[in-house]
């Protein structure tokens, strides 16, 4: 897991070539220009999904994880809280290999606030609970970079 400011993102170049591609794209393009849905960066090696939703009380949210992709979470507008825990603490409840999606449950080890300008990168070992409201329900526009880390 990496939690940082958008202006520090280049510090993490060199971890992997697909992550480098995504970081360069994010630094060279405005997140405000992303269209809803999938935005191409480098085919299935790196792409960015853009979503809009309302945050929820934590008891209405759930953990997810991925085996092949790292996620780069960036709130464009609004605010949310995310929970992150090591997969070793999770119980897997569902798995979809085609969409690289794992549903799981367990305790939250760390909470991070996501506001515009903050970045949270989670890797396959990081289960993440998304859409948690901070102080009140918030309308969120969010970009999630998907970066292939396991082929």
C-alpha positions as CSV (number, residue, x, y, z in Angstrom):
1,X,0.0,0.0,0.0
2,X,1.2,3.5,-0.9
3,X,-0.7,6.6,0.5
4,X,0.7,9.8,-0.9
5,X,-0.1,13.2,-2.5
6,X,-0.6,13.3,-6.3
7,X,2.4,15.7,-6.6
8,X,4.6,13.0,-5.1
9,X,3.5,10.2,-7.3
10,X,6.6,10.2,-9.5
11,X,8.6,9.2,-6.4
12,X,7.2,5.7,-7.0
13,X,8.5,5.2,-10.5
14,X,10.7,2.1,-10.9
15,X,8.4,-0.3,-9.0
16,X,7.1,-1.9,-12.2
17,X,6.9,-0.9,-15.9
18,X,3.1,-0.9,-16.0
19,X,2.9,1.2,-12.9
20,X,5.4,3.6,-14.5
21,X,3.2,3.8,-17.6
22,X,0.1,4.6,-15.4
23,X,2.1,7.2,-13.3
24,X,3.3,9.0,-16.4
25,X,-0.2,9.1,-17.8
26,X,-1.7,10.4,-14.6
27,X,1.0,13.1,-14.3
28,X,0.6,14.2,-18.0
29,X,-3.2,14.3,-18.2
30,X,-5.9,16.0,-16.2
31,X,-8.1,13.7,-14.1
32,X,-11.0,16.1,-14.9
33,X,-10.8,15.1,-18.6
34,X,-11.5,11.4,-17.9
35,X,-14.8,10.1,-19.2
36,X,-17.1,7.8,-17.1
37,X,-16.1,4.2,-17.5
38,X,-12.9,2.8,-18.9
39,X,-10.2,5.2,-20.2
40,X,-7.4,3.6,-22.2
41,X,-3.7,4.0,-21.2
42,X,-1.9,0.8,-22.4
43,X,-4.5,-1.9,-23.1
44,X,-5.0,-4.4,-20.3
45,X,-1.6,-3.5,-18.9
46,X,-2.8,-0.1,-17.5
47,X,-6.2,1.7,-17.8
48,X,-8.2,4.0,-15.7
49,X,-11.9,3.6,-14.7
50,X,-13.9,6.7,-13.7
51,X,-16.9,6.4,-11.4
52,X,-19.5,8.6,-9.8
53,X,-21.3,7.5,-6.6
54,X,-22.5,8.5,-3.1
55,X,-20.5,7.3,-0.1
56,X,-22.2,5.0,2.3
57,X,-22.1,4.3,6.1
58,X,-19.4,1.8,6.7
59,X,-21.7,-1.1,7.6
60,X,-23.1,-0.9,4.0
61,X,-19.6,-1.2,2.4
62,X,-17.5,-4.3,1.8
63,X,-13.9,-5.3,1.2
64,X,-12.6,-6.2,-2.3
65,X,-9.2,-7.3,-3.6
66,X,-7.5,-8.3,-6.8
67,X,-5.0,-11.0,-7.7
68,X,-3.5,-9.5,-10.9
69,X,-4.0,-5.8,-10.7
70,X,-2.9,-3.0,-8.4
71,X,-5.4,-0.1,-8.0
72,X,-4.5,3.6,-8.0
73,X,-7.4,5.3,-6.2
74,X,-7.8,9.1,-6.8
75,X,-10.8,11.2,-5.8
76,X,-11.5,13.9,-8.3
77,X,-14.3,15.6,-6.4
78,X,-16.0,14.8,-3.1
79,X,-14.4,12.8,-0.3
80,X,-14.4,9.3,1.1
81,X,-12.7,7.1,3.6
82,X,-11.1,3.8,2.7
83,X,-10.2,0.9,4.9
84,X,-7.2,-1.3,4.0
85,X,-6.1,-4.6,5.5
86,X,-3.6,-7.3,4.6
87,X,-5.2,-10.2,2.8
88,X,-3.9,-12.6,5.5
89,X,-6.6,-11.2,7.8
90,X,-9.4,-11.7,5.3
91,X,-12.0,-14.4,4.7
92,X,-12.7,-14.7,1.0
93,X,-16.5,-14.9,0.3
94,X,-16.5,-14.8,-3.5
95,X,-14.0,-14.8,-6.4
96,X,-14.3,-13.9,-10.1
97,X,-11.2,-14.7,-12.0
98,X,-12.5,-13.2,-15.2
99,X,-13.0,-9.7,-13.6
100,X,-10.1,-10.1,-11.1
101,X,-12.4,-9.5,-8.3
102,X,-12.3,-10.9,-4.8
103,X,-15.0,-10.2,-2.2
104,X,-13.8,-10.7,1.4
105,X,-14.5,-9.6,5.0
106,X,-12.4,-9.0,8.1
107,X,-11.1,-6.2,10.3
108,X,-9.9,-2.9,9.0
109,X,-6.2,-2.3,9.8
110,X,-5.9,1.2,8.5
111,X,-8.2,4.0,7.4
112,X,-7.2,6.6,4.8
113,X,-9.0,9.8,3.8
114,X,-9.3,10.3,0.1
115,X,-9.8,13.8,-1.0
116,X,-8.7,15.5,-4.3
117,X,-4.9,15.4,-4.5
118,X,-4.5,12.3,-2.4
119,X,-3.5,8.9,-3.9
120,X,-3.9,5.4,-2.5
121,X,-2.2,2.5,-4.3
122,X,-3.2,-0.9,-3.2
123,X,-1.5,-4.1,-4.4
124,X,-2.8,-7.7,-4.5
125,X,-2.0,-8.2,-0.8
126,X,-4.1,-5.2,0.2
127,X,-7.9,-5.8,0.7
128,X,-9.6,-2.4,0.4
129,X,-13.0,-1.2,1.6
130,X,-14.3,1.6,-0.6
131,X,-17.1,4.2,-0.6
132,X,-17.0,4.8,3.2
133,X,-18.5,8.2,4.1
134,X,-16.2,10.4,6.2
135,X,-18.4,12.8,8.3
136,X,-21.5,12.8,6.0
137,X,-22.6,11.3,2.7
138,X,-20.6,12.8,-0.2
139,X,-21.1,12.7,-4.0
140,X,-17.8,11.3,-5.3
141,X,-16.2,11.4,-8.7
142,X,-13.3,9.0,-8.6
143,X,-10.6,7.6,-10.9
144,X,-9.1,4.2,-10.3
145,X,-6.1,3.2,-12.3
146,X,-5.8,-0.5,-12.9
147,X,-2.2,-1.7,-13.3
148,X,-1.3,-5.3,-14.2
149,X,1.3,-6.5,-11.6
150,X,1.0,-10.3,-12.0
151,X,0.9,-11.9,-15.5
